[in-house]
Amino acid sequence: MSSELLARTLLHLTQIGFAITLSALLWYFFRVYQRNYLKSWAIAFCCFTAYAALVLVDVFWRPVFAAVWLGQMVKFLLICFCYGFAVWILVGVFEAVKQQRLAARTVNQLLLLVTGISFFSVVPFLVFPQAQDWLVYLQLYMRLFLIGAALCVAGFWLWSLTKLIFATKVVASAMLAWGLLFLTSGSAIAWQNAEVDYHQVAMYFKHLELLIQVILGLGLIIWLQEDERSTNRELTAKTQYLDSHDPLTGALNRDALLRELELLLQADTPLTLLMIGLDSFKVVNESVGLKQGDRILREVNRRFESSIVKPRLIARTGGDIFALVLEDCSTDRQKLFALQHLEQLIEKPFTTDNGLIKLTASIGLANAPQHAVEADQVLQKANIAFHHCKRLQQRCTFYQPGMEEESARLLNLEKDLLLALEQDQFVFYFQPQWDLREQKIEAFEALVRWEHPQKGLLMPGQFLPLVEQVGLSKELDLLLLEKAVGTLAEWKKQGIHIPIAVNMSPVHFQVDGLKGRIQQLLLKYQVSPAVLELEITENTAMSDMEKGSNYINELQQMGIRVSIDDFGTGYSSLGYLRKMPIDKIKIDRSFVTDMAANDSDMMIVKTMITLAHGLGKRILAEGVETETQLQLLRTLACDAIQGYLLAKPLPEAEALALLNGCTLS
C-alpha cells in the first residue's frame, strides 16, 4: 500500500470514527432532552458514516470487483447516503429554527427524491455504457454542488434565528464553511483534468472537511448545553410567574395579592379592597361554553387594567371572583364613583361567538387600616362583605362589624340543612284545593315543613329564605320533587288518583336538568305525569318570557301541568297570559282577604277571573277563610279555592281522611 493510499485510508477512518461518535452523542442527547432536531442530526451523521465507509470500500475494492453491477451498487449506495446526509441536515435545521417537527410525509418525499436522483446517477450508465462522459458530472460534480448548496442553506437558516448565541453562530459558520468547501472543491476538480490534481484536491478537501466536522461537532454539543440552560432559565421564570399570577387572565393570584398587599399596608397607606364576583357566571359557561367564558374573564381583567380608577393591585382569587386594591379612595364620594365606574365596566356587553352577553356583579368592600391592619384580615373582611352581598342579592356591601357572627350562623345553618337533607327531616303537609263547580277536592298543594331535632316543626318562612341564602334551593327542590312523586306512587297503590302541586324555586325552574330528572322520577315510580303539577311564581315566569314559555310548553308536552302562584304580586300585568301556556292561575291571598270590604280588591279579583276565563285558564283563589269570601268567589264564577275555611295544611293521614269525607256548603 502506497503512503498516499495509507494517508487517505487513515483520514477516512478518522472521519468515520468521528462521525460515529458524534451520531451516538446526538442520539443520546435526543433520548435525554427529546428534541426532534437532535434525532434528525443523529440520522444525518449516520448517513455520513455510511457514505465515508462506502467511499473507503470503493477505493480499496474497486480493482477486485468482479461484476460491474456490484461496483455500481456500491456507487449507488454511496451517492444515496451522501444525499441522505444533506436531507437530514436540512430537516434538523428546519426543526431547530421552526421549533416544530417536520411532517413525516414531507421527509419521506425528500428521501424518495434522494433515491430517485441516486438511481438516475448510476443505472443509466449500466444500460448505456457509451454515455460514460456524463458519469463524472452526475456522480461527482452534481453531488458536490447539491450537498454544498444544502449545507449553505442550512447555515443561512441558523443565522436567521432570533436568539443567536455563540454556539449557534459557530454551528452556522461551520455549516456555511462546509457548504462552501463542497462548492469550491467541486469547482476545483471540474477545473483540473489531471488525475494527480484530482487526488491532491481531494486530500486538501478531506483535511479541511475533518477540521470543519470537529468544529461543527463541538459547536453542536455546546449549543445543546447552552440551549438547555436557556430553556431551564425560561422555565424557572415561567414557574416564578405562575407562582404569583393567574395563568388564564394574567392577574395576581391569591398568595401574590396577600404578599403585595402586606407591603402596601406596612407603608401605612389607606387602602380599599374590593371583592368583585360575576353574577350567575356558571350559567354563562353553560350557555356559551368554557372557552367563551374564559375569554370573558380575560376581558374583565383587561377592563380593570385600563380602568380610570387605576387599581394598585388586580387579582383573581376564584373562578369568577376578582380582588382590586384602590389607593386614594378615602372619601365616600370617591368610593361611590369607583363602584359606579367598575359596575359600568362589567355591565358593558361582552362579545362572544353566540352574540352579546350582559353581566352584573356583586361587590364587597373593606378598608385598611379601618377594618384590619394585616393583609389576610383585610381580605377576609372583604370576603365576608362579598358573601353577605351575595346572600342579600345586593349590588355592593361595605363590611360592618358583626358580619362574622352572621357568616358563622349561616355556616352552622348550612351544616344543619345538609344534615336535614341527608336524614330526610323535611316532610309534606297537604292543603286541599276545592273545585267550586264539582263540589270536591280537585288537588292537594304540598307544603314543606322541617322537623328539626331540637327546634321542632319549623314553618317554611323560618327556613326557606335561609336555604336560598346558602345555595341549597336546588337540592331541596329535588328532594321534595322525589318525595311528591313517591307519595303519588303510594296513593296510586291505595287507589287514590288526585294531583299534587309542588312549588319550584326560581333558581331551579328553567334549568335543563330539571326536565330529565322529572322524567326519571316518573319512570322510576311508575306515576302518570297528569297527577303532578308544578307551581311557579309570577316573577319566575316573567324573568325570560320566551324561554319561560318554551319551557312550560315542553313540560306540558310531557303531560305535567304548570300553574302561576301568588298572581298579582309580581309584574301586575295580565298581558303575558296570552303567551304563557299555563293551566291554572292562583290569585294571591292579599287580594282575597280584603275583597269584601275593599272595592278595589273586589274589582281586581273580578278582572282576574274574567280575563283568565277569556283566555281559557282555570283560576283558583288562595287564602279563603270566611263564608263571605266563599260566596263572593262563587258569584264571580271562580273555579276553585284554597284556604283555612276548607282546611289548614294537614299531615298526609289527615289529608286523606279529609279527602274521603269532605263536604262544603
Buried (B, 14 or more C-beta within 10 A) or exposed (E): EEEEEEEBBEBBEBBBEBBBEBBEBBBEBBEEEEBBBBBBBBBBBBBBBBBBBBBBBBEBEEEEBEEEEEBBBBBBBBBBBBBBBBBBBBBBBBBBBEEEBBEEEEBEEBBEEBBEBBEEBBEBBEEEEEEEEEBEEBBBBBBBBBBBBBBBBBBBBBBEBEEEBEBBBBBBBBBBBBBBBBBBBBBBBBEEEEEEEBEBBBBBBBEBBBBBBBBBBBBBBBBBEBBBEEEEEEEEEEEEEEEBBBEEBBBBBBEBBBEBBEEBBEEEBBBBBBBBBBBEBEEBBEEBBEEBBEBBBBBBBBBBEEBEBEBBBBBBBEEBBBBBBBBBBBEEEBBEBBBEEBBEBBEEEBEBEEEEBEBEBBBBBBBBEBBBEBBEBBBBBBBBBBBBBBBEEEEBBBBEEEBEEBBEEBEEBBEBBEEBBEEEBBBBBBBBBBBBEEEBBBBBBBBBBBBBEEEEEBEBEEBBEBBBBBEBBBBBBBBBBBBBBBBBBEBBEEEBEBBBBBBBBBBBBBBEEBBEBBEEBBEEBEBEBEBBBBBBBBEBBBBEEEEBBEBBEEBBEEEBBBBBBBBBBBBEEBEBBEEBBBBBBBBBBBBBBEBEEEEEBBEBBBEBBEBBBEBEBBBBBBBBBBEEBBEBBEEBEBBBBBBEBBBEBBEBEBBBEBBEEBEBE
